[in-house]
Amino acid sequence: MATASKHSATPASYEAALQELEQLVVRLESGDMPLEQLLTQYQRGAELLKFCRDRLEAVENQVKVLDQGTLKTWTPD
């Protein structure tokens, strides 16, 4: 039975997706990747980027709700 690659699964978290995306960019920029893998890896990068953007948007929406629809600048105490 074949198992799914960790690179085709949904990331466990925003941080995991960001780390995988950063590693992918390094590999793509190195020029050492075989041509056959370029498109697949590019598509994975697009998936990771969408995942990260969706997570950020969800957090932003939660902050808006918590601040009654008005985003406020956060300042440390």
C-alpha positions as CSV (number, residue, x, y, z in Angstrom):
1,M,0.0,0.0,0.0
2,A,1.4,3.4,-1.0
3,T,1.5,6.2,1.6
4,A,0.9,9.8,0.8
5,S,4.0,12.0,0.7
6,K,4.3,14.6,3.5
7,H,4.6,17.2,0.8
8,S,1.2,16.4,-0.6
9,A,-0.6,16.6,2.7
10,T,-2.2,19.6,4.3
11,P,0.4,21.3,6.6
12,A,-0.1,20.9,10.3
13,S,0.2,24.6,11.0
14,Y,1.0,27.9,9.5
15,E,4.5,27.6,10.8
16,A,5.0,24.2,9.2
17,A,3.7,25.5,5.9
18,L,6.0,28.5,6.0
19,Q,9.0,26.3,6.8
20,E,8.2,23.9,4.0
21,L,7.7,26.9,1.6
22,E,11.0,28.4,2.6
23,Q,12.8,25.1,2.0
24,L,11.1,24.7,-1.4
25,V,12.2,28.2,-2.5
26,V,15.8,27.3,-1.6
27,R,15.6,24.1,-3.7
28,L,14.0,25.9,-6.6
29,E,16.6,28.7,-6.5
30,S,19.5,26.3,-6.3
31,G,18.9,25.2,-9.9
32,D,19.7,21.6,-8.9
33,M,16.1,20.3,-9.3
34,P,15.4,18.0,-12.3
35,L,13.1,19.6,-14.8
36,E,10.5,16.9,-14.3
37,Q,10.1,18.1,-10.6
38,L,10.0,21.8,-11.2
39,L,6.3,22.0,-12.1
40,T,5.3,19.7,-9.3
41,Q,7.3,21.6,-6.8
42,Y,6.0,24.9,-8.1
43,Q,2.4,23.7,-7.7
44,R,3.2,22.6,-4.1
45,G,4.6,26.1,-3.4
46,A,1.4,27.6,-4.7
47,E,-0.7,25.3,-2.4
48,L,1.5,26.3,0.6
49,L,1.2,30.0,-0.2
50,K,-2.6,29.7,-0.4
51,F,-2.7,27.8,2.9
52,C,-0.6,30.5,4.6
53,R,-2.7,33.4,3.1
54,D,-5.9,31.6,4.2
55,R,-4.6,31.2,7.7
56,L,-3.6,34.8,7.9
57,E,-7.0,36.0,6.7
58,A,-8.7,33.8,9.2
59,V,-6.7,35.3,12.0
60,E,-7.3,38.8,10.8
61,N,-11.1,38.1,10.7
62,Q,-10.9,36.8,14.3
63,V,-9.1,40.0,15.4
64,K,-11.8,42.1,13.7
65,V,-14.5,40.3,15.6
66,L,-12.6,40.6,18.9
67,D,-12.1,44.3,18.3
68,Q,-15.8,44.8,17.3
69,G,-14.9,45.2,13.6
70,T,-12.2,47.8,14.1
71,L,-8.6,46.8,13.7
72,K,-6.4,48.5,16.3
73,T,-2.6,48.8,16.4
74,W,-1.2,46.4,18.9
75,T,1.3,47.9,21.3
76,P,3.1,45.9,24.0
77,D,2.4,46.8,27.6
